[in-house]
Amino acid sequence: MKKEDLYYKRSILNHLSYTVSNNDLVSTWIEIYHRNDHIIVVHEPLKHNNYLRETGLIINDTELYSSSILTIQLSSLKDGIWLLKTMPISKGPYIQLWSLGQYISDNVEK
C-alpha cells in the first residue's frame, strides 16, 4: 500500500478524538483515590529523582521508572504547605498540593 493510500484511508475513518490534560488526569485520580487525604503531586519525578532523594523523600525506583506523576500522601495539610515552601520550582519539580479532594496551590511563585 502506498503512502497516499494510507493517508486517504485515515482521512475517511469515522472517529472521534479527545484530548486529556495532565490536570484533568490528576484531578480525576485525586477524586477517585485520595478524596480524604492530603497529597503532594510531583510532575515528571524521574527528571528530578536526585533532587527528590536529597530532600529525604523515600521513592520506590521500580515504580518511578515509568511514572510521569508521583503522588505523596501526607498526614496533614500543614506538611503539604511546608513542602511547597521548601521545594521551589527553580530547584526541583513542579508540585501541587491537594487536600481533601481540593486543589490548594503549587510551587510556582505568584
ABEGO torsion letter per residue (X at the ends): XBAAAAAAAAAABBBBBBBBBAAAAAAAAAAAAAAABBBBBBBGAAAAAAAAAAAGBBBBAAAAAABABBBBBBABAAAAAAAAAABBAAABBBBBBBBGGBBABBABBX
